[in-house]
C-alpha cells in the first residue's frame, strides 16, 4: 500500500514571474480585453479556458459558487446557459447580481466580472441550443438540476424516458425551463501575477460618464 504525504499548506508557494500588465497593454474595452485573454488561454492549450467560477447569493446573503462555461461574450455582457429551476437560477432571480472568475492558473492570471444579470432572449437561447450535441440536449431535459434524487438510477431512468420521448424527432426542442443568463458588468478586473506578490490589477469600472480604467493595489 502506497504512503501519502500530507501537503504542508503554509509552505506552498509559487513565484509569479510569467508576465506583467500595464495600462498601455489593455484593449480599448473590457470585452475586447477579456476576449484577448480567452484567446491566449485557448492558444496556450489550457483545458476549457472558458470555464469560470460563478458566485451567487441567496436572499439571506448566503453565497454559493460553482464552475460553469461561458458561452457568449460581447459589449452587452457575458453569457452562460443553465436550468432555470437550478439553485443558481433561484439565486439570480432573487438578487439579480453575480460575479464570475476565470482562473487561468497556468498563465498566472485571472479575470473577474461583477454585475447585474438578465435572462437572454429566446432567439439567442435557441441559437446556442442548436449548437449543443444531442446528448447534452437530452440531458438538459432529463436532469432536475439541484434537486435531491434517490440515486444514479433515477437519473438514468429519466434520461432513458427522454430518449424514448424524442426518439423520432429530428431536432430536440429547447426545454421551457432552460436558457441563458447574461452578466452585465459594472466592474471587470484583469489580474496578472507578479514577483513578491506585487501583482498587477487593472479594472474597468462603469461610472456615470462611461468606462474608466483603475489600477488596484494587490
C-alpha positions as CSV (number, residue, x, y, z in Angstrom):
1,X,0.0,0.0,0.0
2,X,1.5,3.3,-1.0
3,X,2.1,6.0,1.5
4,X,0.8,9.5,1.1
5,X,2.4,12.7,2.4
6,X,0.3,15.5,3.9
7,X,0.6,18.7,2.0
8,X,2.1,21.5,4.1
9,X,-0.2,24.3,3.1
10,X,1.7,27.2,4.7
11,X,4.9,26.3,2.8
12,X,3.2,26.0,-0.6
13,X,4.4,29.0,-2.6
14,X,4.9,29.9,-6.3
15,X,6.7,33.0,-7.5
16,X,4.7,34.6,-10.3
17,X,7.1,35.8,-13.0
18,X,5.5,35.0,-16.3
19,X,4.2,38.4,-17.3
20,X,3.1,41.9,-16.4
21,X,0.1,44.1,-17.2
22,X,0.3,47.8,-17.8
23,X,-2.4,50.3,-18.7
24,X,-0.9,50.5,-22.3
25,X,-1.3,46.8,-22.6
26,X,-5.1,46.9,-22.3
27,X,-7.5,46.7,-25.2
28,X,-9.9,49.6,-25.7
29,X,-12.8,47.9,-23.9
30,X,-13.3,45.3,-21.2
31,X,-14.9,42.7,-23.6
32,X,-12.1,43.0,-26.1
33,X,-9.5,42.5,-23.4
34,X,-11.4,39.5,-22.0
35,X,-11.7,38.0,-25.5
36,X,-8.0,38.5,-25.9
37,X,-7.1,36.7,-22.7
38,X,-9.6,33.9,-23.6
39,X,-8.0,33.5,-27.0
40,X,-4.5,33.4,-25.4
41,X,-5.6,30.8,-22.9
42,X,-7.0,28.7,-25.6
43,X,-4.0,29.0,-27.9
44,X,-1.8,28.1,-24.9
45,X,-3.6,24.8,-24.7
46,X,-5.3,25.3,-21.4
47,X,-8.2,22.9,-20.8
48,X,-11.6,24.6,-21.0
49,X,-10.3,28.2,-21.0
50,X,-13.9,29.4,-20.9
51,X,-14.6,27.8,-17.5
52,X,-15.4,30.3,-14.9
53,X,-16.4,30.2,-11.2
54,X,-19.8,31.7,-10.9
55,X,-20.7,33.2,-7.5
56,X,-24.3,34.0,-6.4
57,X,-26.0,34.7,-3.1
58,X,-29.5,33.7,-1.9
59,X,-31.9,36.3,-0.4
60,X,-30.3,35.9,3.0
61,X,-26.9,36.7,1.6
62,X,-25.5,33.2,1.8
63,X,-23.0,32.7,-1.0
64,X,-22.6,29.8,-3.4
65,X,-20.1,29.2,-6.1
66,X,-19.7,26.6,-8.9
67,X,-17.9,26.3,-12.2
68,X,-19.9,27.0,-15.4
69,X,-18.8,27.6,-19.0
70,X,-19.0,31.0,-20.7
71,X,-20.8,30.7,-24.0
72,X,-21.2,34.3,-25.1
73,X,-19.2,37.5,-24.9
74,X,-19.8,40.9,-26.4
75,X,-20.3,44.5,-25.3
76,X,-23.6,43.7,-23.6
77,X,-22.0,41.1,-21.2
78,X,-21.0,37.6,-20.5
79,X,-23.4,34.7,-21.2
80,X,-23.8,31.2,-19.7
81,X,-26.7,28.7,-20.0
82,X,-28.4,26.6,-17.4
83,X,-31.6,25.2,-16.0
84,X,-33.9,28.0,-14.8
85,X,-35.0,25.8,-11.9
86,X,-31.5,25.3,-10.6
87,X,-30.2,26.7,-7.3
88,X,-28.0,29.3,-9.1
89,X,-31.0,30.5,-11.1
90,X,-33.1,30.8,-7.9
91,X,-30.3,33.0,-6.5
92,X,-30.1,35.1,-9.7
93,X,-33.8,35.6,-9.9
94,X,-33.9,36.8,-6.3
95,X,-30.8,39.1,-6.2
96,X,-30.2,39.9,-9.9
97,X,-26.5,40.0,-9.3
98,X,-23.5,37.8,-9.8
99,X,-19.7,37.6,-10.2
100,X,-17.6,35.3,-12.3
101,X,-13.9,34.5,-12.2
102,X,-11.7,32.9,-14.9
103,X,-8.8,31.2,-13.1
104,X,-6.1,30.7,-15.7
105,X,-3.5,29.3,-13.2
106,X,-1.0,28.1,-15.8
107,X,-0.7,31.7,-17.1
108,X,-0.7,33.2,-13.6
109,X,-3.6,35.4,-14.4
110,X,-7.3,35.8,-13.6
111,X,-10.2,37.9,-14.8
112,X,-13.1,38.9,-12.6
113,X,-16.5,40.0,-13.8
114,X,-19.2,41.5,-11.5
115,X,-22.6,43.0,-12.4
116,X,-26.3,42.6,-12.7
117,X,-27.9,39.7,-14.5
118,X,-30.7,39.3,-17.0
119,X,-32.2,36.3,-18.9
120,X,-31.1,36.2,-22.6
121,X,-33.8,36.2,-25.2
122,X,-35.5,33.1,-26.7
123,X,-33.8,33.6,-30.1
124,X,-30.3,33.7,-28.5
125,X,-31.1,30.7,-26.4
126,X,-32.4,28.7,-29.4
127,X,-29.3,29.6,-31.4
128,X,-27.0,28.2,-28.8
129,X,-29.2,25.2,-28.1
130,X,-29.0,24.2,-31.7
131,X,-25.2,24.0,-31.4
132,X,-25.3,21.6,-28.5
133,X,-24.7,17.8,-29.0
134,X,-28.0,15.9,-29.0
135,X,-26.8,14.0,-25.8
136,X,-26.4,17.3,-24.0
137,X,-29.8,18.4,-25.2
138,X,-31.4,15.2,-23.8
139,X,-29.6,15.6,-20.6
140,X,-31.0,19.1,-20.1
141,X,-34.5,17.7,-20.4
142,X,-33.8,14.7,-18.1
143,X,-32.0,16.4,-15.2
144,X,-34.0,18.1,-12.4
145,X,-30.9,20.2,-11.6
146,X,-30.1,20.9,-8.0
147,X,-32.9,18.7,-6.7
148,X,-32.2,15.7,-4.4
149,X,-32.6,12.3,-6.2
150,X,-32.6,8.8,-4.7
151,X,-29.7,7.6,-6.7
152,X,-27.9,7.4,-10.1
153,X,-30.5,5.0,-11.3
154,X,-33.1,7.8,-11.0
155,X,-31.1,10.0,-13.4
156,X,-30.5,7.1,-15.8
157,X,-34.2,6.3,-15.8
158,X,-35.1,9.9,-16.5
159,X,-32.7,10.0,-19.4
160,X,-34.0,6.8,-20.9
161,X,-37.5,8.2,-20.8
162,X,-36.4,11.4,-22.6
163,X,-34.6,9.4,-25.2
164,X,-37.8,7.4,-25.9
165,X,-39.8,10.7,-26.0
166,X,-37.7,12.2,-28.7
167,X,-36.6,9.1,-30.5
168,X,-38.4,10.0,-33.7
169,X,-37.6,13.8,-33.5
170,X,-35.0,15.2,-35.9
171,X,-34.5,18.1,-33.5
172,X,-34.8,18.2,-29.8
173,X,-36.7,21.4,-28.7
174,X,-35.4,23.8,-26.1
175,X,-36.9,22.9,-22.7
176,X,-39.2,25.6,-21.2
177,X,-37.1,25.5,-18.0
178,X,-33.8,26.1,-19.7
179,X,-32.0,29.1,-21.1
180,X,-29.2,31.7,-20.7
181,X,-28.2,34.3,-18.2
182,X,-26.2,37.4,-19.1
183,X,-23.9,39.2,-16.6
184,X,-23.9,42.9,-17.5
185,X,-20.7,44.0,-15.9
186,X,-20.2,47.0,-13.6
187,X,-16.6,46.0,-13.0
188,X,-14.2,43.8,-14.9
189,X,-10.8,43.2,-13.3
190,X,-7.7,41.8,-15.1
191,X,-5.2,40.3,-12.7
192,X,-1.6,39.3,-13.6
193,X,0.6,37.7,-11.1
194,X,3.9,39.4,-10.3
195,X,7.0,38.6,-8.2
196,X,6.8,39.2,-4.4
197,X,3.0,39.3,-4.6
198,X,3.1,42.8,-6.2
199,X,0.5,41.7,-8.7
200,X,-0.9,43.9,-11.5
201,X,-4.6,44.5,-11.1
202,X,-6.3,46.7,-13.7
203,X,-10.0,47.3,-13.5
204,X,-12.6,48.6,-16.0
205,X,-15.3,50.3,-13.9
206,X,-18.6,51.6,-15.2
207,X,-19.3,55.1,-13.9
208,X,-21.7,57.9,-14.8
209,X,-19.5,59.0,-17.7
210,X,-18.8,55.5,-19.1
211,X,-16.0,53.1,-18.5
212,X,-12.8,54.1,-16.7
213,X,-9.6,52.1,-16.0
214,X,-8.3,51.9,-12.5
215,X,-5.2,50.3,-11.0
216,X,-5.9,48.5,-7.8
217,X,-3.3,47.6,-5.2
218,X,-2.5,43.9,-4.9
